[in-house]
Amino acid sequence: MTGLMMLHLTATCPDVQTARDIAQAALQAGLAQSASIQPGQVGLSLQGDQIRESVGVALGFVTNTPQLSFLVALIQARHPDDHPAIRWHDIQTADQGRNWLADARAR
């Protein structure tokens, strides 16, 4: 399984339906092994000398390194914002998690 790294990718969406649409498209395209949608995410951001608060929907994916650029492109194409906030990081996991990722990729 060399070269196959499990990744967690998150993006913020304006509403549940947008998140659901993006998640379903990504799963149907085989770009992620799972997705989670968490409404009610409160975000604070610094803009100039002001702190801005917003409420949105967190969209999370479990994916792998070969699919990452394709998943990012899909989110950018389907997201209503011109520059959606998309972030990812490696996931350290037990053997069961790595096996699940490899099995899902093989299908």
C-alpha positions in Angstrom: 0.0 0.0 0.0 3.0 2.3 -0.5 2.0 5.8 -1.6 -1.6 5.5 -0.5 -2.1 8.0 2.3 -5.4 8.6 4.0 -6.4 12.2 4.1 -9.2 14.2 5.8 -10.4 17.1 3.7 -12.8 19.8 4.9 -14.7 22.6 3.2 -17.3 25.1 4.5 -20.6 25.3 2.6 -23.3 27.9 2.9 -26.1 25.3 3.5 -26.8 21.6 4.0 -28.1 21.1 0.4 -24.9 22.5 -1.2 -22.9 20.2 1.1 -25.1 17.2 0.3 -24.9 17.9 -3.5 -21.1 18.1 -3.4 -20.8 15.0 -1.1 -23.0 12.9 -3.4 -21.1 14.0 -6.5 -17.7 13.2 -4.9 -18.9 9.8 -3.6 -20.5 8.9 -7.0 -17.3 9.8 -8.8 -15.2 7.6 -6.4 -13.2 10.6 -5.2 -13.8 10.0 -1.5 -14.6 6.9 0.7 -16.9 8.8 3.0 -18.4 12.2 3.7 -19.8 13.9 6.7 -22.0 17.0 6.9 -22.1 19.1 10.1 -24.6 22.0 10.1 -24.2 24.9 12.5 -20.4 25.4 12.3 -19.6 28.7 13.8 -16.5 30.3 12.3 -14.6 33.3 13.6 -12.2 35.2 11.3 -10.0 38.2 11.6 -10.6 40.8 8.9 -8.5 43.9 9.3 -8.9 44.7 13.0 -12.4 43.2 13.3 -13.4 39.7 14.2 -16.2 38.4 11.9 -18.5 35.6 13.0 -20.4 33.4 10.5 -22.4 30.2 10.6 -22.1 27.6 7.9 -22.0 23.9 7.3 -18.8 21.8 7.6 -18.3 19.2 4.9 -15.7 16.6 5.5 -14.3 13.8 3.4 -12.0 10.8 3.9 -10.0 10.4 0.7 -6.5 9.4 -0.4 -3.5 11.0 -2.1 -4.3 9.9 -5.7 -7.8 11.4 -5.5 -7.0 14.6 -3.7 -6.5 17.0 -6.7 -9.7 15.6 -8.4 -11.7 16.1 -5.2 -10.5 19.7 -4.8 -11.4 20.4 -8.4 -14.9 19.0 -8.0 -15.5 21.1 -4.9 -14.2 24.2 -6.6 -16.4 23.6 -9.6 -19.6 22.9 -7.6 -19.2 25.3 -4.7 -21.2 28.6 -5.0 -18.3 30.7 -3.6 -15.5 31.9 -6.0 -12.8 30.8 -3.5 -14.1 28.2 -1.1 -12.0 27.4 1.9 -10.7 23.8 1.4 -8.1 22.3 3.7 -6.7 18.8 4.2 -4.3 16.9 6.4 -2.9 13.4 6.6 -4.7 10.9 8.9 -2.7 8.5 11.0 -4.8 5.4 11.4 -4.6 1.8 12.6 -4.3 -1.1 10.2 -8.1 -1.4 10.0 -8.3 2.1 8.6 -5.6 1.6 6.0 -7.2 -1.7 5.0 -10.6 0.0 4.7 -9.1 2.7 2.5 -7.3 0.1 0.3 -10.5 -2.0 0.0 -12.6 1.0 -1.0 -10.1 2.1 -3.6 -10.0 -1.4 -5.1 -13.8 -1.4 -5.8 
